[in-house]
Amino acid sequence: MRENFNSFKYWEYITSENQTIRGHMFMQKPPTDKCLYFHTLIFNKNMGVNSIWGYVPNANSLLGYVQYSFLQEAFYKWIYGKEKLITKVPFLTVEKIIKDGEKLKKINKETAIKMKKDYEKLRKMWDMPVNKIELEVKKFIKDFNYNWTGDNKQFLYLKLFKTPEELGEFVISSSLITSTEKELEDKIGTSLDEWRNICKNGTKDILKGEKFRKILLKRLTEVF
Protein backbone atom coordinates (compact mmCIF):
# COMPACT_ATOMS: atom_id res chain seq x y z
CA MET A 1 0.00 0.00 0.00
CA ARG A 2 1.39 3.38 -1.03
CA GLU A 3 2.31 5.71 1.80
CA ASN A 4 -0.47 8.16 2.53
CA PHE A 5 0.19 9.45 6.01
CA ASN A 6 -2.97 11.59 6.01
CA SER A 7 -5.32 8.61 5.86
CA PHE A 8 -7.02 6.53 8.55
CA LYS A 9 -7.06 3.58 6.14
CA TYR A 10 -3.30 3.77 5.73
CA TRP A 11 -2.68 3.64 9.48
CA GLU A 12 -5.25 0.88 9.90
CA TYR A 13 -3.43 -1.11 7.21
CA ILE A 14 0.10 -0.54 8.50
CA THR A 15 -0.89 -1.36 12.09
CA SER A 16 -2.61 -4.55 10.98
CA GLU A 17 0.23 -5.60 8.67
CA ASN A 18 3.07 -5.01 11.09
CA GLN A 19 1.47 -6.55 14.18
CA THR A 20 3.95 -4.63 16.30
CA ILE A 21 4.01 -1.82 18.83
CA ARG A 22 2.48 1.22 17.17
CA GLY A 23 5.45 3.51 17.74
CA HIS A 24 7.79 0.94 16.20
CA MET A 25 6.07 0.60 12.83
CA PHE A 26 8.84 2.36 10.88
CA MET A 27 11.79 0.88 12.74
CA GLN A 28 12.65 -2.12 10.56
CA LYS A 29 15.85 -0.30 9.56
CA PRO A 30 18.32 1.99 11.39
CA PRO A 31 17.47 5.72 11.38
CA THR A 32 18.52 8.17 8.69
CA ASP A 33 19.40 11.85 9.00
CA LYS A 34 15.81 12.72 8.00
CA CYS A 35 14.17 10.80 10.85
CA LEU A 36 12.41 12.37 13.82
CA TYR A 37 12.39 10.75 17.25
CA PHE A 38 9.84 10.61 20.02
CA HIS A 39 8.91 9.30 23.45
CA THR A 40 5.30 8.60 24.40
CA LEU A 41 3.75 7.66 27.73
CA ILE A 42 0.23 6.40 28.31
CA PHE A 43 -0.36 5.81 32.00
CA ASN A 44 -3.39 4.29 33.61
CA LYS A 45 -3.54 2.97 37.15
CA ASN A 46 -5.09 -0.31 35.99
CA MET A 47 -2.67 -0.91 33.12
CA GLY A 48 0.51 0.74 34.37
CA VAL A 49 2.85 2.70 32.11
CA ASN A 50 3.06 2.15 28.37
CA SER A 51 6.40 3.76 27.47
CA ILE A 52 7.50 3.88 23.83
CA TRP A 53 10.67 5.29 22.29
CA GLY A 54 10.72 5.39 18.52
CA TYR A 55 11.39 7.20 15.27
CA VAL A 56 9.59 7.95 12.03
CA PRO A 57 11.04 8.75 8.59
CA ASN A 58 9.92 12.38 8.26
CA ALA A 59 7.61 15.16 9.47
CA ASN A 60 4.55 13.94 7.55
CA SER A 61 4.81 10.48 9.07
CA LEU A 62 5.20 12.07 12.51
CA LEU A 63 2.01 14.09 12.04
CA GLY A 64 0.15 11.04 10.77
CA TYR A 65 1.39 8.88 13.63
CA VAL A 66 0.31 11.37 16.29
CA GLN A 67 -3.07 12.08 14.66
CA TYR A 68 -4.16 8.63 13.55
CA SER A 69 -2.27 6.20 15.77
CA PHE A 70 -1.10 7.75 19.05
CA LEU A 71 -4.30 9.73 19.69
CA GLN A 72 -6.39 6.70 18.78
CA GLU A 73 -4.64 4.56 21.38
CA ALA A 74 -4.23 7.29 24.00
CA PHE A 75 -7.84 8.49 23.94
CA TYR A 76 -9.28 4.97 23.81
CA LYS A 77 -7.26 3.98 26.87
CA TRP A 78 -8.14 7.24 28.63
CA ILE A 79 -11.85 6.56 28.08
CA TYR A 80 -12.00 2.83 28.86
CA GLY A 81 -8.81 2.07 30.79
CA LYS A 82 -10.32 3.04 34.12
CA GLU A 83 -12.69 0.08 33.93
CA LYS A 84 -10.78 -2.70 32.20
CA LEU A 85 -7.41 -3.93 31.05
CA ILE A 86 -7.00 -3.02 27.38
CA THR A 87 -4.77 -5.32 25.34
CA LYS A 88 -5.92 -4.20 21.90
CA VAL A 89 -7.28 -0.92 20.55
CA PRO A 90 -10.03 -1.43 17.95
CA PHE A 91 -9.72 0.06 14.45
CA LEU A 92 -11.99 3.02 15.06
CA THR A 93 -11.38 6.62 14.02
CA VAL A 94 -10.52 9.06 16.77
CA GLU A 95 -13.80 10.86 16.09
CA LYS A 96 -15.74 7.62 16.58
CA ILE A 97 -13.86 6.80 19.80
CA ILE A 98 -14.69 10.22 21.24
CA LYS A 99 -18.31 10.07 20.10
CA ASP A 100 -18.87 6.61 21.58
CA GLY A 101 -17.14 7.55 24.83
CA GLU A 102 -19.42 10.54 25.29
CA LYS A 103 -22.52 8.60 24.24
CA LEU A 104 -21.78 5.85 26.76
CA LYS A 105 -21.08 8.50 29.40
CA LYS A 106 -17.50 7.31 29.88
CA ILE A 107 -16.33 10.90 29.48
CA ASN A 108 -18.10 14.19 30.04
CA LYS A 109 -18.78 16.84 27.40
CA GLU A 110 -15.80 18.95 28.49
CA THR A 111 -13.35 16.07 28.00
CA ALA A 112 -14.90 15.18 24.64
CA ILE A 113 -14.51 18.79 23.45
CA LYS A 114 -10.87 18.81 24.57
CA MET A 115 -10.19 15.61 22.63
CA LYS A 116 -11.91 16.93 19.52
CA LYS A 117 -9.87 20.14 19.65
CA ASP A 118 -6.62 18.20 19.77
CA TYR A 119 -7.62 16.09 16.80
CA GLU A 120 -8.75 19.15 14.85
CA LYS A 121 -5.46 20.96 15.50
CA LEU A 122 -3.57 18.08 13.94
CA ARG A 123 -5.99 17.74 11.04
CA LYS A 124 -5.46 21.37 10.05
CA MET A 125 -1.68 20.94 9.92
CA TRP A 126 -1.97 19.02 6.66
CA ASP A 127 -2.76 22.32 4.92
CA MET A 128 0.59 23.75 6.00
CA PRO A 129 3.87 23.64 4.03
CA VAL A 130 5.79 20.50 4.94
CA ASN A 131 8.70 22.54 6.32
CA LYS A 132 6.41 24.00 9.02
CA ILE A 133 4.85 20.74 10.20
CA GLU A 134 7.62 19.73 12.59
CA LEU A 135 7.49 23.06 14.41
CA GLU A 136 3.69 22.98 14.63
CA VAL A 137 3.70 19.43 15.99
CA LYS A 138 6.20 20.57 18.61
CA LYS A 139 3.84 23.40 19.65
CA PHE A 140 0.95 20.95 19.73
CA ILE A 141 2.88 18.60 22.02
CA LYS A 142 3.55 21.36 24.53
CA ASP A 143 -0.17 22.12 24.83
CA PHE A 144 -1.09 18.43 24.74
CA ASN A 145 1.13 17.57 27.71
CA TYR A 146 -0.35 20.44 29.69
CA ASN A 147 -3.94 19.41 28.87
CA TRP A 148 -3.47 15.72 29.69
CA THR A 149 -1.20 15.93 32.71
CA GLY A 150 -4.01 14.11 34.50
CA ASP A 151 -3.43 12.82 38.03
CA ASN A 152 -2.09 9.78 39.87
CA LYS A 153 -4.68 7.63 38.05
CA GLN A 154 -3.92 8.50 34.45
CA PHE A 155 -1.96 10.86 32.21
CA LEU A 156 -0.71 11.21 28.61
CA TYR A 157 2.66 12.52 27.48
CA LEU A 158 4.61 13.14 24.27
CA LYS A 159 8.13 14.40 23.62
CA LEU A 160 9.84 15.07 20.29
CA PHE A 161 13.56 14.94 19.49
CA LYS A 162 15.36 16.21 16.39
CA THR A 163 18.34 13.82 16.59
CA PRO A 164 19.43 10.57 18.26
CA GLU A 165 21.81 12.66 20.39
CA GLU A 166 18.92 14.72 21.79
CA LEU A 167 17.04 11.54 22.63
CA GLY A 168 20.13 9.96 24.16
CA GLU A 169 20.87 12.90 26.44
CA PHE A 170 17.24 13.04 27.56
CA VAL A 171 17.36 9.33 28.44
CA ILE A 172 20.39 9.99 30.63
CA SER A 173 19.20 13.18 32.32
CA SER A 174 15.67 11.92 33.03
CA SER A 175 16.81 8.50 34.23
CA LEU A 176 19.49 9.72 36.60
CA ILE A 177 16.84 11.58 38.60
CA THR A 178 15.66 8.26 40.03
CA SER A 179 18.38 5.76 39.00
CA THR A 180 22.15 5.44 39.39
CA GLU A 181 24.48 5.36 36.38
CA LYS A 182 25.02 1.64 36.94
CA GLU A 183 21.28 0.96 36.98
CA LEU A 184 20.81 2.91 33.75
CA GLU A 185 23.72 1.13 32.08
CA ASP A 186 22.20 -2.21 33.06
CA LYS A 187 18.89 -1.16 31.52
CA ILE A 188 20.31 -0.04 28.19
CA GLY A 189 22.98 -2.75 28.08
CA THR A 190 25.95 -0.46 27.50
CA SER A 191 28.08 2.16 29.26
CA LEU A 192 26.90 5.77 29.12
CA ASP A 193 29.98 6.74 27.10
CA GLU A 194 29.17 4.06 24.54
CA TRP A 195 25.49 5.07 24.55
CA ARG A 196 26.49 8.65 23.73
CA ASN A 197 28.74 7.36 20.94
CA ILE A 198 25.95 5.20 19.54
CA CYS A 199 23.56 8.17 19.51
CA LYS A 200 26.14 10.55 18.01
CA ASN A 201 26.83 8.20 15.10
CA GLY A 202 23.43 6.53 14.81
CA THR A 203 22.65 8.03 11.41
CA LYS A 204 26.21 7.86 10.03
CA ASP A 205 27.43 4.39 10.96
CA ILE A 206 25.21 1.43 10.03
CA LEU A 207 26.43 -0.69 12.97
CA LYS A 208 25.86 2.13 15.47
CA GLY A 209 22.47 2.76 13.91
CA GLU A 210 21.52 -0.87 14.31
CA LYS A 211 22.58 -0.82 17.99
CA PHE A 212 20.55 2.34 18.51
CA ARG A 213 17.51 0.73 16.87
CA LYS A 214 17.74 -2.40 19.01
CA ILE A 215 18.11 -0.45 22.25
CA LEU A 216 15.00 1.59 21.46
CA LEU A 217 13.05 -1.52 20.51
CA LYS A 218 14.08 -3.80 23.35
CA ARG A 219 15.55 -1.89 26.27
CA LEU A 220 14.27 1.66 26.58
CA THR A 221 10.81 0.57 27.66
CA GLU A 222 12.49 0.14 31.05
CA VAL A 223 13.40 3.83 31.06
CA PHE A 224 10.64 6.33 31.71
C-alpha positions in Angstrom: 0.0 0.0 0.0 1.4 3.4 -1.0 2.3 5.7 1.8 -0.5 8.2 2.5 0.2 9.5 6.0 -3.0 11.6 6.0 -5.3 8.6 5.9 -7.0 6.5 8.5 -7.1 3.6 6.1 -3.3 3.8 5.7 -2.7 3.6 9.5 -5.3 0.9 9.9 -3.4 -1.1 7.2 0.1 -0.5 8.5 -0.9 -1.4 12.1 -2.6 -4.5 11.0 0.2 -5.6 8.7 3.1 -5.0 11.1 1.5 -6.5 14.2 4.0 -4.6 16.3 4.0 -1.8 18.8 2.5 1.2 17.2 5.4 3.5 17.7 7.8 0.9 16.2 6.1 0.6 12.8 8.8 2.4 10.9 11.8 0.9 12.7 12.6 -2.1 10.6 15.8 -0.3 9.6 18.3 2.0 11.4 17.5 5.7 11.4 18.5 8.2 8.7 19.4 11.9 9.0 15.8 12.7 8.0 14.2 10.8 10.9 12.4 12.4 13.8 12.4 10.8 17.3 9.8 10.6 20.0 8.9 9.3 23.5 5.3 8.6 24.4 3.8 7.7 27.7 0.2 6.4 28.3 -0.4 5.8 32.0 -3.4 4.3 33.6 -3.5 3.0 37.2 -5.1 -0.3 36.0 -2.7 -0.9 33.1 0.5 0.7 34.4 2.9 2.7 32.1 3.1 2.1 28.4 6.4 3.8 27.5 7.5 3.9 23.8 10.7 5.3 22.3 10.7 5.4 18.5 11.4 7.2 15.3 9.6 8.0 12.0 11.0 8.8 8.6 9.9 12.4 8.3 7.6 15.2 9.5 4.5 13.9 7.5 4.8 10.5 9.1 5.2 12.1 12.5 2.0 14.1 12.0 0.1 11.0 10.8 1.4 8.9 13.6 0.3 11.4 16.3 -3.1 12.1 14.7 -4.2 8.6 13.5 -2.3 6.2 15.8 -1.1 7.8 19.0 -4.3 9.7 19.7 -6.4 6.7 18.8 -4.6 4.6 21.4 -4.2 7.3 24.0 -7.8 8.5 23.9 -9.3 5.0 23.8 -7.3 4.0 26.9 -8.1 7.2 28.6 -11.8 6.6 28.1 -12.0 2.8 28.9 -8.8 2.1 30.8 -10.3 3.0 34.1 -12.7 0.1 33.9 -10.8 -2.7 32.2 -7.4 -3.9 31.0 -7.0 -3.0 27.4 -4.8 -5.3 25.3 -5.9 -4.2 21.9 -7.3 -0.9 20.6 -10.0 -1.4 17.9 -9.7 0.1 14.5 -12.0 3.0 15.1 -11.4 6.6 14.0 -10.5 9.1 16.8 -13.8 10.9 16.1 -15.7 7.6 16.6 -13.9 6.8 19.8 -14.7 10.2 21.2 -18.3 10.1 20.1 -18.9 6.6 21.6 -17.1 7.6 24.8 -19.4 10.5 25.3 -22.5 8.6 24.2 -21.8 5.8 26.8 -21.1 8.5 29.4 -17.5 7.3 29.9 -16.3 10.9 29.5 -18.1 14.2 30.0 -18.8 16.8 27.4 -15.8 18.9 28.5 -13.3 16.1 28.0 -14.9 15.2 24.6 -14.5 18.8 23.5 -10.9 18.8 24.6 -10.2 15.6 22.6 -11.9 16.9 19.5 -9.9 20.1 19.7 -6.6 18.2 19.8 -7.6 16.1 16.8 -8.8 19.2 14.8 -5.5 21.0 15.5 -3.6 18.1 13.9 -6.0 17.7 11.0 -5.5 21.4 10.0 -1.7 20.9 9.9 -2.0 19.0 6.7 -2.8 22.3 4.9 0.6 23.8 6.0 3.9 23.6 4.0 5.8 20.5 4.9 8.7 22.5 6.3 6.4 24.0 9.0 4.8 20.7 10.2 7.6 19.7 12.6 7.5 23.1 14.4 3.7 23.0 14.6 3.7 19.4 16.0 6.2 20.6 18.6 3.8 23.4 19.6 0.9 20.9 19.7 2.9 18.6 22.0 3.5 21.4 24.5 -0.2 22.1 24.8 -1.1 18.4 24.7 1.1 17.6 27.7 -0.4 20.4 29.7 -3.9 19.4 28.9 -3.5 15.7 29.7 -1.2 15.9 32.7 -4.0 14.1 34.5 -3.4 12.8 38.0 -2.1 9.8 39.9 -4.7 7.6 38.1 -3.9 8.5 34.4 -2.0 10.9 32.2 -0.7 11.2 28.6 2.7 12.5 27.5 4.6 13.1 24.3 8.1 14.4 23.6 9.8 15.1 20.3 13.6 14.9 19.5 15.4 16.2 16.4 18.3 13.8 16.6 19.4 10.6 18.3 21.8 12.7 20.4 18.9 14.7 21.8 17.0 11.5 22.6 20.1 10.0 24.2 20.9 12.9 26.4 17.2 13.0 27.6 17.4 9.3 28.4 20.4 10.0 30.6 19.2 13.2 32.3 15.7 11.9 33.0 16.8 8.5 34.2 19.5 9.7 36.6 16.8 11.6 38.6 15.7 8.3 40.0 18.4 5.8 39.0 22.1 5.4 39.4 24.5 5.4 36.4 25.0 1.6 36.9 21.3 1.0 37.0 20.8 2.9 33.8 23.7 1.1 32.1 22.2 -2.2 33.1 18.9 -1.2 31.5 20.3 0.0 28.2 23.0 -2.8 28.1 26.0 -0.5 27.5 28.1 2.2 29.3 26.9 5.8 29.1 30.0 6.7 27.1 29.2 4.1 24.5 25.5 5.1 24.5 26.5 8.6 23.7 28.7 7.4 20.9 25.9 5.2 19.5 23.6 8.2 19.5 26.1 10.5 18.0 26.8 8.2 15.1 23.4 6.5 14.8 22.6 8.0 11.4 26.2 7.9 10.0 27.4 4.4 11.0 25.2 1.4 10.0 26.4 -0.7 13.0 25.9 2.1 15.5 22.5 2.8 13.9 21.5 -0.9 14.3 22.6 -0.8 18.0 20.5 2.3 18.5 17.5 0.7 16.9 17.7 -2.4 19.0 18.1 -0.5 22.3 15.0 1.6 21.5 13.1 -1.5 20.5 14.1 -3.8 23.3 15.6 -1.9 26.3 14.3 1.7 26.6 10.8 0.6 27.7 12.5 0.1 31.0 13.4 3.8 31.1 10.6 6.3 31.7 
